[in-house]
Amino acid sequence: MLADLREEFKKLSLDTSSGETKFPAVSSPYNGVRSVEYAKTHLASPNPAFYDIGDWIGNCANFTSQCLWYGFGDDNRV
């Protein structure tokens, strides 16, 4: 698996003029700012589009996954 990952990373080209990596069309780069925006919006009042687990441990993991999910650009449930 590690060899496959190395090959995949080799295929990504670095645009030296902007310093940014060009991602394949099917990829979705992570945007931490979007995650933070989601967290600030839904910290006090949970997003009703998601199931409320009802305990601190499950809700914490659930909320964290929602923040990450939103950071990758998927906001269909928001």
N, C-alpha and C positions, 0 to 999 in steps of 0.2 A: 504494500500500500504506500509506503514511504517513497518508493521509486516512482510510482504513479503521480504522487503529489509533486515531486521534483520536476517531472516532465510537464505537468500542467503549469507550474510556475514559470518554466522556461518559455512556454508559449506566450505568456503575457509580455508585451513589449513596453519598455519604459520610454515615454515621450520626454526626451531631454530638454525640449524647449519649455515645457511647463513643469516638469518634474513629477508628473502624475502617471500612474500606471493605467494603461488602457485595459479595461475589463471586457471579457466576452459579452456578447449581447444577452446571453441568458443569465448572467450573473447580476447580483444586486449588492453593491457595496454598502457597508454599514455606515450609518450616519448617527453619531452619538448625540448630536444636538437634537435630532428628532426624538431620540429615546428620552432625553431629559425633558423635552417639552411634554411628551406623553406622561411621564412620571409626575410632573408638576400639575398637569391637568387632572389626573385621576388618582392622586394620592389621598386626598380627603374624601372624594366621592368616587367609588369604583365605576369603571366603565360597565354600564348595564348590558352591553353586548356580550359580555363574558359571564360564565357561570361563577357564582360566589361559593367557594369551597366551604367557608364557615369556620375555619380554624387559622391560627396565626401561621403555622408552618406551611400549610397548603396555599394559603392566600399569598404568602410572601414569595414562594416559588412561582405561583401563577402570575403574580404582578410583575415579577422580574422577567418572566418569559414574554409577557405582553410588551414590556418596554423594549426588549431586544427585538421582538417581532416588528414593532413599529419602526425601530431604527433601521431595519432592513428594507423599509419602504412600503410594507403592506399595511394599508389602513382601511381595508374593505369593511371592517366591523366597527369602525369609529364613526 
